């Protein structure tokens, strides 16, 4: 599929509650769920970390929703206190993820500058 097609179509869903997420090398990760395995590649280490973090958070949320469902399939409301706590944790995690992303970008820039300096010395 092309990038344009991906914006307009959906190829299915992945049940995250039972998914297993495994990080490979710096830009690869594997998602296994429902007997299917997806080998995914990000364009950078930072993007890979963001994808893995987002998937792990989505998995945690889907697991939480499963625990708050009764046998009839109707969801019981999440207590306000728990919702506020969860939102606070999500904000903190999002902030830390942003900090990590910034640090990753800075390390990349400094690494490039260091390599440039080393090649000039040769």
C-alpha positions, 0 to 999 in steps of 0.5 A, a space after each residue: 500500500 502507498 502512504 496515501 492509501 494508508 490514510 484512507 483504508 484500514 487493514 484490521 485490528 490488533 488485540 493489544 490486551 493479549 499482545 506481546 511487544 519485543 524490542 529488537 535492535 535500535 529501529 525494529 520491534 516485533 508485535 505478536 498477538 492472536 497468533 500473528 507476528 508483525 515485524 515493524 521498523 521505525 525510521 529512527 531509534 526515537 521513533 521506535 521508542 515512541 511507537 513502543 511506548 504508545 503501544 505499551 500504554 495502549 495495551 495497559 489501557 485495554 487491559 484496564 478496560 477489560 478488568 472494568 468489564 462485567 460478564 455481560 460485556 457492559 463496561 462499568 464506569 471507572 471511578 473518578 479518582 482512578 480516572 484522575 490518577 490515570 490521567 496524571 500518570 499519562 501526562 507525566 509519561 507523555 512529558 517524560 517521553 517528550 524529554 527523552 525524544 528531545 535528549 535523543 535528538 540532541 545526542 544525535 546532533 552532538 554525535 554528528 558534530 563529533 563525527 564531523 570533528 573527528 573526520 576533520 582531524 584525520 
